[in-house]
Structure formats: C-alpha cells, structure tokens
Amino acid sequence: MTAFLRDLIRYRGLIHNLVLRDLKLKYRGSVLGIIWSLLNPLLTLAVYSFAFHTVLRVQMENYAFFLLVSLLPWQFFSNSLLASTGSIVHNAHLIRKVYFPRETLPVSSVLFAFAQLLLAFAVFLPGLLATSERPLRWTLLLSIPLLLLHVVFTAGLALLLSALTTAFRDVTHLTEVTVMLLFWLTPIVYPVTIAPAALQELFKANPLAAFAIAYQDVLFWRRVPEAIVLASVLVFPAVALLVGLAVFRRMSPGFAERV
Amino acid sequence: MPAVEARRLSKMFIVSRNPAENLKVRFVGLFDPRQRERREELWALRGVDLSVGSGECLGFIGPNGSGKSTLLRLMAGIFPPTDGTLRVEGRVAPMIELGVGFHPDLTGCENVYLNTSLFGLPRRETDRLYDSIVEFSGLAASMDLPVKTYSSGMYMRLGFSVTIHLDADLLLIDEILAVGDEAFHQKCIERLHLIRSSGRTIVMVSHDLALVEKMCDRVCLLVGGRILVQGEPRAVIERYHEVARTSG
C-alpha cells in the first residue's frame, strides 16, 4: 500500500501527462471540443427525464436535479471501468519498452474520467442549487469526502479489471455488459423509496447503490445518509482497493509478456 | 560496487503455436490436430553470470535470437527473471526503442514532456532540460508540429535526445545507433563517448562490430542464451566471426 502511494507520488508527472494526453486527444479535431464533456451528460439527462418523468411519470419534484446528482457520478464510474479494462493491453507498446509503475495506467484512466465529472459538477451544480427550493445545508460539503471515496472505490476496481484483462480479454466484454445492466439495478433514474420495502434493504448493501443514495442524500435531500449507507461507502472502497492492488501487484510483473 | 550483477540468470517464455484463445479454435482443434495449440518453452537466456563494473562500457554481440535484447529488457526491469538473480544499481535509461510513447497527434513539445515523465522525470526537471533536449535534436523549428508530420529520422532524433538527457547511471542501448543522417549519427557517438567518460555505465547491443570495438571496454558473445566468451573486444569479435563461419 505504501509502495503504491510512493510510486504514484513519484510518477505524478506521468499520471498528469497521461490524463492531459487523453483530454487533449479526446476532443482534438472536434469543433465543440471539451464542451462535449458537458453536452453528453446533458443530452442523456434530457432523454432520461423525458422517458421517466414525462412518459413513465416517476413522481418527484425537480426530477432533473435528482437524476443529475447520481447520473454524473455513475458516468464517471462506468467510463472509468470501461477505459481501465483496456488501460494495460492498449498500452502494450509502452509496457514492452520501458519500466514504470504499471499502476499509473489504470489510475490515470480513472482520473481522466474524474476530471470530466468535476468539470460537469462545477458547471451544473451552482445553477441547480440556485434554482432548487431546498435550503443550502452543510451536508452539501459531505459530497467532497464522498467523491474521494468514490475515486478510491473506482480505482480499486480499475486496478483489478485492468490486470485481469491481460489474462482474459473477455473481461472487457463482461465489464461492458455488467456495467450497462447494473445501471438499471442502481437507484439512479428512480429513488430507492419507490422500490418494494424488502428490496430497499438489499439495495443499500450494494456499493453502487450506496454511492448513488449517498449522492442523492447529501446533494439533493441535503441530509446525512443513514448508517448502513455510510458504512458501505466507507468499507467498500477500502476492500476494493486492497483486493485490486493485491491482484494487480501479483500480475503486473508478467504484463510485458502477456500483452 | 558493480552496476549490474547477474547470477545464473535465466529467462523462459511460453510460446504457443496456433494460439487457441477462444472456444471455437479449441473445438476445431479437437478434430484437426494440425490446428491444435502447442505450447513450448523458449529459453532465451540460460544461466548467465555477469558483472558490469561501474563506469564500464560493455557490448553484447551475437546472432539473431541469441538473447541479447531479452537480457537488456531484464536489466531495464521490463521482464522478471524466470530463474537466478539480477541486481541493477541506480537509475536506468533504457534506449530499447526511441520515442517510446510518442503519440502521433501530439506536438514534439508535448511528446517530450510525456516521454520524460514515462522515465520518471519530474516536470520541473524537464523544464530545466527542455532547451538542451531541443537543441541537441536540432528540431527547434518543428517542436510545435504534431510528430506524425516528422520524418522517421526526425522522430528518432527527438527520441534519442530525450533519453540521453535522462542523467541515468546506466544506459541500455539496443541497436539504435543508426539514428538520423551521418552528421547526427556522429553527434550521437560523440555524445556517448562523453557520457562514458563522465563515469556512467553503458551496456549496448549491436551488430555494428566496428562501433562495438571502438566504444566498448569489454564484449560478450551471446549464443543460444549463454555467454560463449567474453573479454577484450577484438578477440571476442574474432571469435564471433569464427562462430558465424562455422554455423553459416
């Protein structure tokens, strides 16, 4: 663990440059450039609002805002995992030619997605907070540790998936379909309270749902999440990081031969 | 203390013929033995004992597939040894391929920063070295162009210039001295002599025997993953000629 942090700090320049490279390359040549990072969630939000609020009539005040507070973090999570599965195998040319801590690759995939989440939050949140009727409360500040825990959780899974992909390329496809399906099993487009009571408890033990509920609590409802949700968002990141790192460390010496 | 110390160092790769990566191929293999996957062990290095003194310039020569590049990659930390031990002292600058990680759509300048950070150089350090890197490469006028517009010579010049500025204790050079045109080639050789005389250790792999003889203090002849003979450059090169004659 300390070796992991030491490597990240020593190679922070590399992580910085990898994230910067991806940001530059993603939008190079497009007319709207970085604005796409905002348009993409905005369009998704518009269509989901239409489908769930207008057509399916999920009964909620300020549904768009409710949707946004957990949809943006979900997009960060899903983009991170999808990018991280390829982060080792698609950088084979680097791995076979020079030694550097391999952890920097999945970690920078996660931070690249995180940079876009922060951008989107920075642009959308102030406006939504201003238009919302609920009073501003200190619980909004809980979103900061929550974001950090979310990064740790996602980085742990990213380390795990990126390493496993070098042995089984199927992991990429499996991740793709799993993430897509988990979206509907996570209370993002609907509040968890409309689920049958028996299911609600089950939801809360699921780390993805716990994060979604926690974001909704601190940003939308402006309240402290209940104990089980808090426990989930504290424990799962630690577990994910420890497991992810253990698997990654075990497999990384063989990466150069396997990619 | 030696810069590199190897004891009974071995490296084995698993190679598969007709790699059966998915179920379909495996299924076909059940019926058609010609399409069946066969895994073989390939021993690229077999029990190499080696000690490279600090400040020494050591050359590896030998036929293709004799394990020279594998040895260099082990020293660079890219592959773990299968057996035996390998100890490398200090910072390593691997010149196994020039311009590793250069992205065609990024400019020369952006690529320099990306490349140095790949070698673990902090940003401030790159800021300090940047002018010198550009000057050595002779590409001052092209640094704001995407490297996809570079000629292959320009690309290698920039890559070479970055790596020699890394200020490493150990330089690993794999057959990359055929860089750019005659003038730049001369400049590289002069620079390597300078690095050598400043007490840095150099391990190089090359088929350019004249260059090896001129640069190296000691030469190892590697055949079939073993060091056949090592010692004074001229004598070892002579021996290599004999080996090549008898096997060719």
Contacts between the chains, C-beta under 8 A, distances in Angstrom:
chain1	res1	chain2	res2	distance
A	10	B	120	6.3
A	11	B	117	7.3
A	11	B	120	5.9
A	13	B	116	7.9
A	13	B	117	4.0
A	13	B	120	7.8
A	13	B	121	6.9
A	13	B	122	5.3
A	13	B	123	4.8
A	13	B	126	7.7
A	14	B	117	4.1
A	14	B	118	5.9
A	14	B	120	7.2
A	16	B	117	7.3
A	16	B	123	7.3
A	17	B	113	5.9
A	17	B	114	4.7
A	17	B	117	4.6
A	18	B	114	7.7
A	21	B	103	6.4
A	21	B	106	6.6
A	21	B	110	7.5
A	21	B	114	6.0
A	24	B	106	6.9
A	24	B	110	7.4
A	25	B	103	7.0
A	25	B	105	5.9
A	25	B	106	7.4
A	28	B	105	6.0
A	93	B	100	7.1
A	93	B	101	7.3
A	94	B	100	6.2
A	94	B	101	5.1
A	94	B	118	6.8
A	95	B	78	7.5
A	96	B	78	6.6
A	97	B	78	7.2
A	97	B	94	7.3
A	97	B	96	5.3
A	97	B	97	4.9
A	97	B	100	4.4
A	97	B	101	8.0
A	98	B	76	7.0
A	98	B	78	7.1
A	98	B	94	5.5
A	98	B	96	7.2
A	98	B	100	5.2
A	98	B	101	7.5
A	98	B	118	5.9
A	98	B	119	6.8
A	99	B	76	5.5
A	99	B	77	3.7
A	99	B	78	5.4
A	99	B	92	7.6
A	99	B	94	7.1
A	100	B	118	5.7
A	100	B	119	7.4
A	100	B	120	6.5
A	169	B	21	7.6
A	253	B	80	4.2
A	254	B	80	7.3
A	256	B	73	7.5
A	256	B	78	4.8
A	256	B	79	5.4
A	257	B	13	6.4
A	257	B	14	8.0
A	257	B	79	6.4
